[in-house]
Amino acid sequence: MKIAIGSYEAKTKLPELLRQVKSGQSFTITNRGEAVADLVPSTAIKANDKVAVAEKLKAFMLSSPVRKVNIKKLIDEGRA
């Protein structure tokens, strides 16, 4: 959900707004009550997060492989 914020307040609180955007929050910046811009998380950040998560998952799977599980049986049961 985007939160509306006036342009003057956005200017004075930009560092705090950027911290919130980094954590996923979105803002609509207004000028005299009219929406003029959206401040949203960058898609590049999301892509980097996905890559980092995939790398962590690969490292975990190599360090602690799943054993004694029949993957084909799970797929046949519709559990995978």
Backbone as JSON Lines, residues from 0, in Angstrom:
{"i":0,"aa":"M","n":[0.84,-1.17,0.0],"ca":[0.0,0.0,0.0],"c":[0.89,1.24,0.0]}
{"i":1,"aa":"K","n":[0.58,2.18,-0.86],"ca":[1.34,3.42,-0.93],"c":[0.76,4.44,0.04]}
{"i":2,"aa":"I","n":[1.65,5.15,0.68],"ca":[1.26,6.2,1.61],"c":[1.5,7.54,0.93]}
{"i":3,"aa":"A","n":[0.51,8.44,0.95],"ca":[0.66,9.76,0.35],"c":[1.46,10.65,1.28]}
{"i":4,"aa":"I","n":[2.4,11.4,0.7],"ca":[3.23,12.3,1.48],"c":[3.5,13.55,0.64]}
{"i":5,"aa":"G","n":[3.4,14.71,1.27],"ca":[3.63,15.97,0.57],"c":[5.08,16.12,0.14]}
{"i":6,"aa":"S","n":[5.3,16.91,-0.92],"ca":[6.65,17.06,-1.46],"c":[7.6,17.7,-0.45]}
{"i":7,"aa":"Y","n":[7.15,18.67,0.32],"ca":[8.02,19.31,1.31],"c":[8.43,18.3,2.39]}
{"i":8,"aa":"E","n":[7.46,17.54,2.89],"ca":[7.77,16.52,3.9],"c":[8.69,15.45,3.34]}
{"i":9,"aa":"A","n":[8.47,15.06,2.08],"ca":[9.33,14.06,1.44],"c":[10.76,14.57,1.36]}
{"i":10,"aa":"K","n":[10.9,15.86,1.03],"ca":[12.24,16.45,0.92],"c":[12.93,16.45,2.28]}
{"i":11,"aa":"T","n":[12.21,16.82,3.32],"ca":[12.84,16.93,4.64],"c":[13.08,15.58,5.29]}
{"i":12,"aa":"K","n":[12.33,14.57,4.89],"ca":[12.46,13.24,5.5],"c":[12.99,12.2,4.54]}
{"i":13,"aa":"L","n":[13.68,12.63,3.48],"ca":[14.12,11.69,2.45],"c":[14.94,10.52,2.98]}
{"i":14,"aa":"P","n":[15.94,10.73,3.86],"ca":[16.69,9.56,4.34],"c":[15.81,8.51,5.04]}
{"i":15,"aa":"E","n":[14.86,8.96,5.84],"ca":[13.96,8.02,6.52],"c":[13.06,7.32,5.51]}
{"i":16,"aa":"L","n":[12.56,8.07,4.52],"ca":[11.72,7.46,3.48],"c":[12.49,6.39,2.72]}
{"i":17,"aa":"L","n":[13.75,6.67,2.41],"ca":[14.56,5.69,1.67],"c":[14.79,4.43,2.49]}
{"i":18,"aa":"R","n":[14.97,4.56,3.8],"ca":[15.11,3.36,4.65],"c":[13.83,2.53,4.6]}
{"i":19,"aa":"Q","n":[12.69,3.22,4.64],"ca":[11.41,2.49,4.59],"c":[11.19,1.85,3.23]}
{"i":20,"aa":"V","n":[11.57,2.55,2.16],"ca":[11.42,1.99,0.82],"c":[12.3,0.76,0.67]}
{"i":21,"aa":"K","n":[13.5,0.83,1.23],"ca":[14.41,-0.33,1.16],"c":[13.79,-1.56,1.82]}
{"i":22,"aa":"S","n":[12.97,-1.34,2.85],"ca":[12.32,-2.47,3.52],"c":[10.99,-2.86,2.89]}
{"i":23,"aa":"G","n":[10.63,-2.19,1.76],"ca":[9.44,-2.62,1.02],"c":[8.29,-1.64,0.98]}
{"i":24,"aa":"Q","n":[8.33,-0.57,1.73],"ca":[7.24,0.4,1.77],"c":[7.25,1.25,0.5]}
{"i":25,"aa":"S","n":[6.08,1.72,0.06],"ca":[5.97,2.59,-1.11],"c":[5.27,3.88,-0.71]}
{"i":26,"aa":"F","n":[5.62,4.97,-1.38],"ca":[5.04,6.28,-1.1],"c":[4.61,6.94,-2.4]}
{"i":27,"aa":"T","n":[3.52,7.72,-2.33],"ca":[3.11,8.58,-3.42],"c":[3.4,10.01,-2.96]}
{"i":28,"aa":"I","n":[4.23,10.71,-3.71],"ca":[4.58,12.08,-3.37],"c":[3.58,13.0,-4.05]}
{"i":29,"aa":"T","n":[3.03,13.92,-3.27],"ca":[2.01,14.83,-3.78],"c":[2.51,16.27,-3.75]}
{"i":30,"aa":"N","n":[1.91,17.08,-4.62],"ca":[2.17,18.52,-4.64],"c":[0.81,19.2,-4.66]}
{"i":31,"aa":"R","n":[0.52,19.9,-3.57],"ca":[-0.8,20.55,-3.41],"c":[-1.93,19.53,-3.54]}
{"i":32,"aa":"G","n":[-1.72,18.35,-2.98],"ca":[-2.75,17.32,-2.96],"c":[-2.83,16.47,-4.21]}
{"i":33,"aa":"E","n":[-2.05,16.8,-5.23],"ca":[-2.09,16.04,-6.48],"c":[-0.88,15.1,-6.55]}
{"i":34,"aa":"A","n":[-1.13,13.83,-6.83],"ca":[-0.04,12.85,-6.93],"c":[0.85,13.2,-8.11]}
{"i":35,"aa":"V","n":[2.17,13.27,-7.84],"ca":[3.11,13.61,-8.91],"c":[4.19,12.55,-9.11]}
{"i":36,"aa":"A","n":[4.45,11.71,-8.1],"ca":[5.51,10.71,-8.24],"c":[5.28,9.58,-7.25]}
{"i":37,"aa":"D","n":[5.84,8.43,-7.58],"ca":[5.81,7.29,-6.67],"c":[7.24,6.94,-6.28]}
{"i":38,"aa":"L","n":[7.44,6.71,-5.01],"ca":[8.73,6.28,-4.48],"c":[8.55,4.82,-4.08]}
{"i":39,"aa":"V","n":[9.14,3.92,-4.88],"ca":[8.93,2.48,-4.7],"c":[10.28,1.77,-4.67]}
{"i":40,"aa":"P","n":[10.32,0.56,-4.09],"ca":[11.58,-0.2,-4.08],"c":[12.06,-0.49,-5.5]}
{"i":41,"aa":"S","n":[13.35,-0.44,-5.69],"ca":[13.95,-0.72,-6.99],"c":[13.81,-2.19,-7.34]}
{"i":42,"aa":"T","n":[13.56,-2.48,-8.61],"ca":[13.48,-3.87,-9.04],"c":[14.85,-4.52,-9.02]}
{"i":43,"aa":"A","n":[15.92,-3.73,-9.14],"ca":[17.28,-4.28,-9.08],"c":[17.56,-4.86,-7.71]}
{"i":44,"aa":"I","n":[17.06,-4.23,-6.66],"ca":[17.26,-4.74,-5.3],"c":[16.57,-6.09,-5.16]}
{"i":45,"aa":"K","n":[15.36,-6.2,-5.68],"ca":[14.64,-7.47,-5.58],"c":[15.38,-8.56,-6.34]}
{"i":46,"aa":"A","n":[15.9,-8.24,-7.52],"ca":[16.63,-9.23,-8.31],"c":[17.88,-9.68,-7.56]}
{"i":47,"aa":"N","n":[18.6,-8.75,-6.94],"ca":[19.79,-9.1,-6.18],"c":[19.43,-9.98,-4.99]}
{"i":48,"aa":"D","n":[18.32,-9.68,-4.33],"ca":[17.89,-10.49,-3.2],"c":[17.6,-11.92,-3.65]}
{"i":49,"aa":"K","n":[16.96,-12.08,-4.79],"ca":[16.64,-13.41,-5.3],"c":[17.9,-14.2,-5.59]}
{"i":50,"aa":"V","n":[18.89,-13.54,-6.19],"ca":[20.15,-14.2,-6.5],"c":[20.85,-14.61,-5.2]}
{"i":51,"aa":"A","n":[20.86,-13.72,-4.22],"ca":[21.51,-14.03,-2.95],"c":[20.82,-15.2,-2.25]}
{"i":52,"aa":"V","n":[19.5,-15.21,-2.28],"ca":[18.75,-16.31,-1.65],"c":[19.04,-17.62,-2.37]}
{"i":53,"aa":"A","n":[19.08,-17.6,-3.69],"ca":[19.37,-18.82,-4.45],"c":[20.76,-19.34,-4.12]}
{"i":54,"aa":"E","n":[21.74,-18.44,-4.0],"ca":[23.1,-18.86,-3.65],"c":[23.15,-19.47,-2.25]}
{"i":55,"aa":"K","n":[22.43,-18.86,-1.31],"ca":[22.39,-19.41,0.06],"c":[21.74,-20.79,0.07]}
{"i":56,"aa":"L","n":[20.68,-20.96,-0.73],"ca":[19.99,-22.25,-0.81],"c":[20.92,-23.31,-1.4]}
{"i":57,"aa":"K","n":[21.64,-22.95,-2.46],"ca":[22.59,-23.9,-3.06],"c":[23.66,-24.32,-2.06]}
{"i":58,"aa":"A","n":[24.21,-23.35,-1.33],"ca":[25.24,-23.65,-0.33],"c":[24.68,-24.55,0.76]}
{"i":59,"aa":"F","n":[23.45,-24.29,1.19],"ca":[22.83,-25.13,2.22],"c":[22.62,-26.54,1.71]}
{"i":60,"aa":"M","n":[22.15,-26.67,0.47],"ca":[21.89,-28.0,-0.09],"c":[23.18,-28.8,-0.22]}
{"i":61,"aa":"L","n":[24.29,-28.11,-0.54],"ca":[25.56,-28.82,-0.65],"c":[26.1,-29.22,0.72]}
{"i":62,"aa":"S","n":[25.86,-28.39,1.73],"ca":[26.38,-28.69,3.07],"c":[25.49,-29.7,3.81]}
{"i":63,"aa":"S","n":[24.2,-29.71,3.5],"ca":[23.26,-30.62,4.19],"c":[22.31,-31.25,3.17]}
{"i":64,"aa":"P","n":[22.82,-32.15,2.34],"ca":[21.95,-32.73,1.31],"c":[20.83,-33.58,1.92]}
{"i":65,"aa":"V","n":[19.7,-33.6,1.21],"ca":[18.56,-34.41,1.65],"c":[18.85,-35.86,1.3]}
{"i":66,"aa":"R","n":[18.7,-36.71,2.29],"ca":[18.96,-38.14,2.07],"c":[17.74,-38.95,2.47]}
{"i":67,"aa":"K","n":[17.65,-40.13,1.93],"ca":[16.59,-41.09,2.25],"c":[15.2,-40.55,1.95]}
{"i":68,"aa":"V","n":[15.1,-39.74,0.88],"ca":[13.8,-39.23,0.44],"c":[13.67,-39.58,-1.03]}
{"i":69,"aa":"N","n":[12.55,-40.21,-1.38],"ca":[12.29,-40.58,-2.76],"c":[11.56,-39.42,-3.44]}
{"i":70,"aa":"I","n":[12.31,-38.6,-4.17],"ca":[11.74,-37.43,-4.82],"c":[10.66,-37.81,-5.82]}
{"i":71,"aa":"K","n":[10.88,-38.88,-6.59],"ca":[9.88,-39.32,-7.57],"c":[8.57,-39.66,-6.88]}
{"i":72,"aa":"K","n":[8.62,-40.32,-5.74],"ca":[7.41,-40.67,-5.01],"c":[6.68,-39.4,-4.54]}
{"i":73,"aa":"L","n":[7.41,-38.41,-4.07],"ca":[6.79,-37.16,-3.65],"c":[6.1,-36.45,-4.82]}
{"i":74,"aa":"I","n":[6.77,-36.47,-5.98],"ca":[6.18,-35.85,-7.16],"c":[4.92,-36.59,-7.57]}
{"i":75,"aa":"D","n":[4.97,-37.91,-7.56],"ca":[3.8,-38.7,-7.92],"c":[2.63,-38.45,-6.97]}
{"i":76,"aa":"E","n":[2.94,-38.18,-5.71],"ca":[1.88,-37.89,-4.74],"c":[1.39,-36.45,-4.83]}
{"i":77,"aa":"G","n":[2.05,-35.64,-5.66],"ca":[1.65,-34.25,-5.81],"c":[2.16,-33.36,-4.68]}
{"i":78,"aa":"R","n":[3.25,-33.77,-4.02],"ca":[3.76,-33.02,-2.88],"c":[4.96,-32.16,-3.23]}
{"i":79,"aa":"A","n":[5.39,-32.18,-4.47],"ca":[6.57,-31.37,-4.83],"c":[6.19,-30.28,-5.78]}
